[in-house]
Amino acid sequence: MPIQLLNGLITSKTRIRVLMRLFLNPERQAYLRELAGEFSISPSQVKEELRQLSGAGLLEHKKEGRQIHYRANTGHPLFPELQSMVRKALGMDQILESIIDRLGDLELAFLLDDYAEGKDTGIVDLGLVGNIDQENLVDLVKKTEKYISRKIRTLVLTHAEYQEMQSVLEQRPVLILWTSGSVAKKKKSKARKTRRQGSKK
């Protein structure tokens, strides 16, 4: 299993889980008791790992009310390498290689919910935007599931459906895995068209 990559380098299982939780999606943050509850371990164990990772400069933290929230320090020199290791350990690279690169007219691929928050729950919710070959997708998903030892649930949307669901998706944790750039180009084109229409009034 890919997670052995991290196990071989880091002996603390709690530290591995903290890195996975905070480095897969560096935009997300978490606090001590939240992590202890997710991991089903004592807060003192998590506190020690957070202290060491913060001391090494790998985590940033700030106080919000009575809680201290932690997040990955994206400015640390080791951040790219650690994030790459986490992605490999969770099978994200295999998903990109096995599914996304072989689906044809794909605009956007993203994680939803648990994995978008860095929670390794065993069920990967994968959103795909574009003209997707459903039969090919089913076959690729089955093969990839066996390799990464996790179940993959897919949400397939056309570009129009994705635009309609924006307000719903904004309420859920989302992590972009891959984009062809076409979504961004269409948004820019739409913005230019709107400006031109505004200048004519």
C-alpha positions in Angstrom: 0.0 0.0 0.0 1.4 3.5 -0.8 1.0 4.6 2.8 4.0 2.5 3.6 6.1 5.2 2.0 5.4 7.5 5.0 5.5 4.7 7.5 9.1 3.9 6.5 10.2 7.4 7.0 8.2 8.5 10.0 7.8 6.2 13.0 5.0 8.1 14.7 1.6 7.0 13.3 0.0 10.0 14.9 2.4 12.3 13.2 1.6 10.7 9.9 -2.1 11.2 10.4 -1.5 14.9 11.3 0.6 15.4 8.2 -2.1 13.7 6.0 -4.8 15.8 7.7 -3.1 19.1 7.2 -0.9 18.7 4.1 -3.2 17.2 1.6 -5.3 20.4 1.5 -3.2 23.2 3.1 -6.2 25.5 3.0 -7.9 23.5 5.7 -7.1 23.8 9.4 -7.9 21.9 12.6 -7.6 22.2 16.4 -6.3 19.9 19.0 -9.5 18.2 20.3 -10.9 18.0 16.8 -7.9 15.9 15.7 -7.9 13.8 18.9 -11.6 13.0 18.2 -11.0 12.0 14.6 -8.0 9.9 15.5 -9.7 8.4 18.6 -6.6 9.1 20.7 -5.9 11.2 23.8 -5.4 15.0 23.2 -2.0 14.8 24.9 -0.7 12.5 22.1 -1.9 14.9 19.4 -0.6 17.9 21.4 2.9 16.6 21.4 2.9 16.0 17.7 1.5 19.4 17.0 4.2 20.9 19.3 7.0 19.1 17.5 5.7 19.9 14.0 5.2 23.5 14.9 8.7 23.7 16.4 10.1 22.4 13.2 8.3 25.2 11.3 6.1 22.7 9.4 2.8 24.0 10.9 1.4 27.5 11.5 -1.0 28.2 14.3 -3.3 31.0 15.5 -5.7 31.4 18.4 -9.4 31.7 17.6 -11.4 32.1 20.8 -10.4 29.4 23.2 -8.9 27.2 20.5 -5.6 27.1 18.7 -6.0 26.3 15.0 -3.2 24.6 13.1 -2.5 24.5 9.3 0.4 23.5 7.1 3.1 26.1 6.6 3.2 26.3 2.8 6.2 28.5 2.9 8.4 25.8 4.5 11.1 24.5 2.1 9.9 20.9 2.8 6.3 21.6 2.1 6.2 20.5 -1.6 8.0 17.3 -0.8 5.8 16.4 2.2 2.6 17.3 0.3 3.8 15.1 -2.6 4.4 12.2 -0.1 1.0 12.6 1.4 -0.7 12.6 -2.0 1.1 9.4 -2.9 0.3 7.8 0.4 -3.4 8.5 0.0 -3.4 7.3 -3.6 -4.2 10.7 -5.1 -1.4 10.4 -7.7 -2.7 7.0 -8.8 -6.2 8.5 -9.2 -4.7 11.3 -11.4 -2.7 8.8 -13.5 -5.3 6.0 -13.8 -8.5 8.0 -14.1 -8.1 11.6 -14.9 -5.4 11.3 -17.6 -7.5 8.7 -19.5 -11.0 10.2 -19.6 -10.7 12.4 -22.7 -12.5 15.7 -22.6 -12.1 16.5 -18.9 -12.1 20.0 -17.7 -11.8 19.7 -13.9 -11.3 17.0 -11.2 -11.7 17.7 -7.5 -12.1 16.0 -4.2 -15.2 16.5 -2.0 -15.9 16.3 1.7 -13.6 14.0 3.8 -10.6 13.7 1.6 -10.8 17.4 0.7 -10.3 18.0 4.4 -7.5 15.5 4.6 -9.5 12.8 6.4 -8.5 9.3 5.3 -11.9 7.6 5.7 -11.5 5.0 3.0 -14.2 6.5 0.6 -12.9 9.0 -1.9 -15.5 11.4 -3.3 -14.2 12.5 -6.7 -15.9 15.2 -8.8 -15.3 15.2 -12.6 -16.4 18.0 -15.0 -16.5 17.5 -18.7 -17.6 15.1 -21.4 -16.8 11.8 -19.6 -17.0 8.3 -21.0 -19.0 6.6 -18.3 -18.2 3.0 -19.3 -14.5 3.7 -19.4 -14.8 5.5 -16.1 -16.4 2.6 -14.3 -13.6 0.3 -15.5 -10.8 2.7 -14.5 -12.4 3.3 -11.0 -12.5 -0.5 -10.3 -8.9 -0.9 -11.2 -7.8 2.1 -9.2 -9.8 1.1 -6.1 -7.8 -2.1 -5.9 -4.5 -0.4 -6.2 -5.1 2.3 -3.6 -7.3 0.1 -1.2 -10.0 2.8 -1.0 -13.5 3.1 -2.5 -14.0 5.8 -5.1 -17.4 7.5 -5.6 -17.7 9.7 -8.6 -19.8 12.8 -9.3 -19.8 13.4 -13.0 -21.0 16.9 -14.2 -21.1 18.7 -17.5 -19.7 22.3 -17.5 -23.3 23.7 -17.3 -24.2 21.4 -14.4 -21.0 22.4 -12.6 -21.8 26.1 -12.9 -25.3 25.4 -11.6 -24.0 23.5 -8.6 -21.5 26.2 -7.6 -23.6 27.5 -4.7 -23.9 24.0 -3.3 -20.3 23.1 -3.7 -19.2 26.3 -2.0 -20.8 24.9 1.2 -18.7 21.7 1.1 -15.0 21.1 1.5 -13.5 21.0 -2.0 -9.9 20.4 -3.2 -9.0 20.8 -6.8 -6.8 17.9 -8.1 -6.5 18.8 -11.7 -7.7 21.3 -14.3 -7.3 21.6 -18.0 -7.5 25.4 -17.8 -10.7 25.5 -19.9 -12.9 26.4 -16.9 -10.7 29.4 -16.1 -10.6 30.4 -19.8 -14.4 30.3 -20.0 -14.7 32.4 -16.9 -12.3 35.0 -18.3 -14.2 35.0 -21.6 -17.5 35.4 -19.8 -16.0 38.3 -17.8 -14.7 40.0 -20.9 -18.1 39.6 -22.6 -19.8 41.1 -19.6 -17.4 44.1 -19.6 -18.0 44.7 -23.3 -21.8 44.6 -22.8 -21.5 47.0 -19.9 -19.4 49.5 -21.9 -22.1 49.5 -24.7 -24.8 50.7 -22.2 
